[in-house]
Amino acid sequence: MIRSIAIDDEPVALKVIQSHAANIPDLDLIRVFSDPLQALNYLEENPVDLLFLDIDMPELNGLKLAGMLSEGIQLVFTTAHSEYALESYEFEATDYLLKPFDFKRFEKAVERARNRKPLQKADATSFLFVKTGKGKVRLNHSDIQWIEGDGNYVRYQLKEGHELVRASVRETLKTLPEELFIQVHRSYIVGIQWIDKIESNSIYIGGKQIPISSTYKTDLDSHLSS
């Protein structure tokens, strides 16, 4: 899970970021701030991976704020002024979003952050948050037995109960630690610790038989033998 906050003195701009972030399963937008000084105080005690940062703010310019941050926080600058672009890259910014930006462009910025370097682990090594009809729900990795694709949704089968989330299997796999989960079929990801047995082209978890596709069989064999 990518822990993030957003800082912008315009409430409308923050609502846009919140709306886009809600549609990316592994992006947890923890807080938004219209006051950059309050945001700085928050960051002193709360580690985040990614910061969406407006540049042209009256109380504290975003570029000056960026210079006050500790190492390890990736920056995505958001601004309506293209003339800041060159200066922003002096901070090794992950991306620069020129307002107004749509979801596709926002998603690309998050993808760059995801691929750029290892993100801070914080407390996200043992659980993740998923967006359901009930809001964001915390799921412990150890409770996830398997994940099954179902049209535009995936179903997380848990030790007790299940959760239905609007996402693809491919998107979901990116949010999970590879040492704990592996894709075995275009429609299935399994929790390795829950595997009871493997026979021929099937995995068994409890009473559930899950098919193993030939596309993923080699990866599964390699993973289990390592």
VOMAR-811995 format. One line per field, with one value per residue (C-alpha): y, z, x; residue in three letters; residue number from 0. Coordinates in nm, 4 decimals. Layout:
% VOMAR-811995
yy Y:...
zz Z:...
xx X:...
residu ALA:...
num NUM:...
***
This chain:
% VOMAR-811995
yy 0.0000:0.3459:0.5864:0.9403:1.2875:1.5882:1.9578:2.2265:2.5583:2.5023:2.2725:2.1854:2.0600:1.8409:1.6920:1.5997:1.4206:1.2416:1.1262:0.9927:0.8286:0.6412:0.4519:0.3185:0.0111:0.0331:0.4110:0.5122:0.8881:0.9257:1.3009:1.6176:1.9625:2.3127:2.4537:2.3542:2.4324:2.1861:1.9311:1.9793:1.9224:1.6050:1.4755:1.5141:1.2254:1.0323:0.8632:0.8666:0.7341:0.9887:1.3565:1.5360:1.8944:2.2161:2.4753:2.8143:2.8541:3.1844:3.0796:2.8540:2.7921:2.4230:2.4314:2.5755:2.3147:2.0400:2.1585:2.1024:1.7404:1.4406:1.1969:0.9042:1.0884:1.0867:1.4118:1.4639:1.8375:1.9625:2.3118:2.5208:2.6959:2.5202:2.7618:2.5756:2.2495:2.2891:2.4047:2.1216:1.8578:1.9931:1.8074:1.4838:1.4921:1.1700:1.3577:1.6973:1.7207:2.0264:2.1219:2.0279:1.6639:1.3648:1.0235:0.8619:1.1174:1.0899:0.7112:0.7400:0.9525:0.6895:0.4185:0.6119:0.6343:0.2644:0.1699:0.4305:0.2845:0.0792:0.2701:0.3007:-0.0098:0.1564:-0.0778:-0.1942:-0.5163:-0.7161:-0.5699:-0.3636:-0.1463:-0.2168:0.0004:-0.1690:-0.0515:-0.0093:0.2248:0.1225:-0.2083:-0.3375:-0.6915:-0.8776:-1.0570:-1.3646:-1.3875:-1.3846:-1.7414:-1.6663:-1.3906:-1.4651:-1.2428:-1.1852:-0.9547:-0.6012:-0.7152:-0.9380:-1.1407:-1.1708:-1.5030:-1.4622:-1.6901:-1.5685:-1.4207:-1.2391:-0.8895:-0.7799:-0.5035:-0.3265:-0.4053:-0.6419:-0.9414:-0.7710:-0.4538:-0.6544:-0.8576:-0.5349:-0.4539:-0.7856:-0.9016:-1.1524:-1.3678:-1.4359:-1.4491:-1.5835:-1.5797:-1.9308:-1.8577:-1.5470:-1.5414:-1.6556:-1.5384:-1.7665:-1.7137:-1.9489:-2.0263:-2.1569:-2.4176:-2.7659:-2.9645:-2.9455:-3.2224:-3.2168:-2.8832:-2.7895:-2.6262:-2.7146:-2.4729:-2.6287:-2.7640:-2.5247:-2.6558:-2.3811:-2.4414:-2.3869:-2.2437:-2.3642:-1.9970:-1.9735:-2.3306:-2.2722:-1.9635:-2.1537:-2.4455:-2.2064:-2.0049:-2.3093:-2.4620:-2.1445
zz 0.0000:-0.0951:0.1928:0.0671:0.1546:-0.0599:0.0030:-0.1919:-0.0871:-0.3287:-0.1884:-0.5406:-0.6328:-0.3220:-0.4097:-0.7554:-0.6015:-0.3514:-0.6303:-0.8422:-0.5460:-0.4497:-0.7801:-0.7285:-0.4993:-0.3602:-0.3041:0.0473:0.0576:0.4331:0.4702:0.2655:0.3789:0.2615:0.5123:0.4264:0.7784:0.9275:0.6757:0.7811:1.1444:1.0439:0.8465:1.1452:1.3200:1.0375:0.7649:0.4117:0.0815:-0.1593:-0.1418:-0.3915:-0.3537:-0.5009:-0.5772:-0.5868:-0.2296:-0.0400:0.3050:0.1965:-0.1597:-0.2466:-0.3667:-0.0346:0.1497:-0.0579:0.0649:0.4260:0.3810:0.5051:0.2563:0.1312:0.0401:-0.3279:-0.4666:-0.7315:-0.7881:-0.8901:-1.0329:-1.2944:-1.3817:-1.6271:-1.5587:-1.2344:-1.4120:-1.4501:-1.0928:-0.9574:-1.1052:-0.8970:-0.6129:-0.8157:-0.8347:-0.9396:-1.1625:-1.2413:-1.2937:-1.4776:-1.3749:-1.4785:-1.5014:-1.5611:-1.3930:-1.6603:-1.6084:-1.2287:-1.2504:-1.4577:-1.1853:-0.9236:-1.1483:-1.1747:-0.7971:-0.7667:-1.0059:-0.9176:-0.5976:-0.2950:-0.0941:0.2817:0.4351:0.7477:0.8820:0.5400:0.5453:0.7170:0.5784:0.3058:0.2677:-0.0039:-0.1156:-0.0906:-0.0779:0.2966:0.2528:0.2963:0.4740:0.6279:0.5290:0.6988:0.4480:0.6695:0.6417:0.2600:0.1330:-0.2351:-0.4662:-0.7557:-1.0554:-1.1173:-1.4140:-1.3126:-0.9521:-0.7447:-0.4477:-0.1516:0.0183:0.3799:0.6742:0.7779:0.5146:0.1946:0.0437:-0.3083:-0.4590:-0.7941:-0.9488:-1.1909:-1.0953:-1.2531:-1.0470:-0.7316:-0.7731:-0.7676:-0.4184:-0.2641:-0.1378:-0.3863:-0.1099:0.0212:-0.2917:-0.6441:-0.9479:-1.0693:-1.3258:-1.5063:-1.2568:-0.9377:-0.6907:-0.3945:-0.0501:-0.0439:0.3275:0.2756:0.0099:0.1382:-0.1632:-0.5331:-0.7658:-1.1402:-1.2536:-0.9370:-0.6026:-0.3002:-0.0180:0.2273:0.0127:-0.2747:-0.5963:-0.7891:-1.1438:-1.2360:-1.5836:-1.7899:-1.8269:-1.4539:-1.3686:-1.4182:-1.1975:-0.9290:-0.9323:-0.9177:-0.6359:-0.4206:-0.4709:-0.3846
xx 0.0000:0.1304:0.0703:0.0130:-0.1114:-0.2031:-0.1363:-0.3191:-0.4739:-0.7635:-1.0396:-1.1584:-0.8106:-0.8015:-1.1396:-1.0077:-0.7093:-0.9336:-1.1634:-0.8769:-0.7030:-1.0199:-0.9970:-0.6431:-0.6538:-0.3003:-0.3014:-0.4049:-0.4658:-0.4501:-0.5029:-0.5424:-0.4303:-0.5134:-0.2622:0.0982:0.2217:-0.0262:0.0918:0.4537:0.3589:0.1769:0.4757:0.7060:0.5308:0.3643:0.5705:0.4302:0.5571:0.4159:0.3213:0.0976:0.2143:0.0783:0.3454:0.1731:0.0411:0.0258:0.1507:0.4346:0.5477:0.5455:0.9046:1.0197:0.8165:0.9782:1.3175:1.2073:1.1067:1.3023:1.4514:1.2482:0.9278:0.8458:0.7039:0.4395:0.4006:0.0562:0.0177:-0.1569:0.1706:0.4010:0.6873:0.7646:0.8401:1.2156:1.2668:1.0560:1.2864:1.5722:1.4005:1.4099:1.0313:0.8658:0.6235:0.4744:0.0993:-0.0236:-0.3778:-0.6351:-0.5273:-0.7542:-0.7528:-0.5375:-0.2605:-0.2912:-0.2712:0.0460:0.2078:0.1228:0.2630:0.5899:0.6061:0.5330:0.8137:1.0733:1.2135:1.1093:0.8513:0.8662:0.7201:0.5777:0.3105:0.1991:0.3989:0.1251:-0.1979:-0.3586:-0.6666:-0.9218:-1.2115:-1.5504:-1.9095:-1.8562:-1.5603:-1.1967:-1.1532:-0.8314:-0.7357:-0.4526:-0.2305:-0.2353:-0.6157:-0.6327:-0.6687:-0.7237:-0.8446:-1.0770:-1.1494:-1.5192:-1.5815:-1.4823:-1.4352:-1.2134:-1.3318:-1.0953:-1.1665:-1.0661:-1.0175:-1.3608:-1.5909:-1.5010:-1.4783:-1.5724:-1.3579:-1.3813:-1.0412:-0.8717:-0.6601:-0.3595:-0.4078:-0.4612:-0.1421:0.0628:-0.0656:0.0436:0.3851:0.5269:0.6719:0.3195:0.1029:0.1296:-0.0949:-0.1758:-0.4468:-0.5706:-0.8585:-0.6828:-0.4183:-0.3496:-0.2047:0.0922:0.0628:-0.2928:-0.2080:-0.2961:-0.1821:-0.1045:-0.2172:-0.1701:-0.3119:-0.4986:-0.4301:-0.6403:-0.7114:-0.9527:-1.2342:-1.1667:-1.0095:-0.8283:-0.7021:-0.3376:-0.2909:0.0040:0.1015:0.1747:0.2793:0.6528:0.6480:0.4601:0.7053:0.9984:0.8450:0.7694:1.1131:1.3065
residu MET:ILE:ARG:SER:ILE:ALA:ILE:ASP:ASP:GLU:PRO:VAL:ALA:LEU:LYS:VAL:ILE:GLN:SER:HIS:ALA:ALA:ASN:ILE:PRO:ASP:LEU:ASP:LEU:ILE:ARG:VAL:PHE:SER:ASP:PRO:LEU:GLN:ALA:LEU:ASN:TYR:LEU:GLU:GLU:ASN:PRO:VAL:ASP:LEU:LEU:PHE:LEU:ASP:ILE:ASP:MET:PRO:GLU:LEU:ASN:GLY:LEU:LYS:LEU:ALA:GLY:MET:LEU:SER:GLU:GLY:ILE:GLN:LEU:VAL:PHE:THR:THR:ALA:HIS:SER:GLU:TYR:ALA:LEU:GLU:SER:TYR:GLU:PHE:GLU:ALA:THR:ASP:TYR:LEU:LEU:LYS:PRO:PHE:ASP:PHE:LYS:ARG:PHE:GLU:LYS:ALA:VAL:GLU:ARG:ALA:ARG:ASN:ARG:LYS:PRO:LEU:GLN:LYS:ALA:ASP:ALA:THR:SER:PHE:LEU:PHE:VAL:LYS:THR:GLY:LYS:GLY:LYS:VAL:ARG:LEU:ASN:HIS:SER:ASP:ILE:GLN:TRP:ILE:GLU:GLY:ASP:GLY:ASN:TYR:VAL:ARG:TYR:GLN:LEU:LYS:GLU:GLY:HIS:GLU:LEU:VAL:ARG:ALA:SER:VAL:ARG:GLU:THR:LEU:LYS:THR:LEU:PRO:GLU:GLU:LEU:PHE:ILE:GLN:VAL:HIS:ARG:SER:TYR:ILE:VAL:GLY:ILE:GLN:TRP:ILE:ASP:LYS:ILE:GLU:SER:ASN:SER:ILE:TYR:ILE:GLY:GLY:LYS:GLN:ILE:PRO:ILE:SER:SER:THR:TYR:LYS:THR:ASP:LEU:ASP:SER:HIS:LEU:SER:SER
num 0:1:2:3:4:5:6:7:8:9:10:11:12:13:14:15:16:17:18:19:20:21:22:23:24:25:26:27:28:29:30:31:32:33:34:35:36:37:38:39:40:41:42:43:44:45:46:47:48:49:50:51:52:53:54:55:56:57:58:59:60:61:62:63:64:65:66:67:68:69:70:71:72:73:74:75:76:77:78:79:80:81:82:83:84:85:86:87:88:89:90:91:92:93:94:95:96:97:98:99:100:101:102:103:104:105:106:107:108:109:110:111:112:113:114:115:116:117:118:119:120:121:122:123:124:125:126:127:128:129:130:131:132:133:134:135:136:137:138:139:140:141:142:143:144:145:146:147:148:149:150:151:152:153:154:155:156:157:158:159:160:161:162:163:164:165:166:167:168:169:170:171:172:173:174:175:176:177:178:179:180:181:182:183:184:185:186:187:188:189:190:191:192:193:194:195:196:197:198:199:200:201:202:203:204:205:206:207:208:209:210:211:212:213:214:215:216:217:218:219:220:221:222:223:224:225
***
